[in-house]
Amino acid sequence: MYEEAGFIAYYFHWPHDEIMSMEHRERRKWCEEISRINRSMNEDKPKDNPFDVFNKR
């Protein structure tokens, strides 16, 4: 839960209370979306993106 919250807060700068009030499934979806955005922004860079933590599981 804290990994997801930290990931979302880092990228979207959403407040702690808002992130923590989300259901796990919703937080997970936002983490996947952030990872997708990072992948699309870094297409010309190496595929091993250290910030893409949620798609390595």
N, C-alpha and C positions, 0 to 999 in steps of 0.2 A: 504494500500500500504506500509506504513512504517513498519507495523508488519511483513509483508512478507519479506521486504527488510532486516530488522533486523534479522529475522530467518535465511535467506539464508546466510547473511554476517557472522553471528555467527558460523555457521556450516561449510561453504565452504570457508570462508575468501575471497570471491570475492570482487572486488572493487565496491564502491558505484555507479559509473557511469555505469558500466556494468549491475548491477542489475536493476537500474532505467530505463535503455534503453529497458528492456524487456517488452513485452506485459503482461498484468495482467494474462492472461491464462498461459503463460510460467512460470511466477513467481510462480503461484499457483501449477503447476506441479512439480516444484523443491521443493516446501514446502512439497507436498505430498510424494515425493521421500525421502526427509530427514526424515520425520516421519516414513516411511516404514523401512528405514535403522535402525533408533532408535528402532523400535519395534522388528526387527529381532535380534538386538544386545542385547536386554533386555528381551528375551523370558522367561528366568528363574526368572525374577524379577516381582513384582506386575504389573498387567495390567494397572493400573492408572498411566501413564507416564505424568508428568506435562509438559514436553516439546512437547508433541504430541498435540499442540494447534490446528492444522489444521484439525484434524479428530474428534474434539469434537463439531463441529458446525453442 
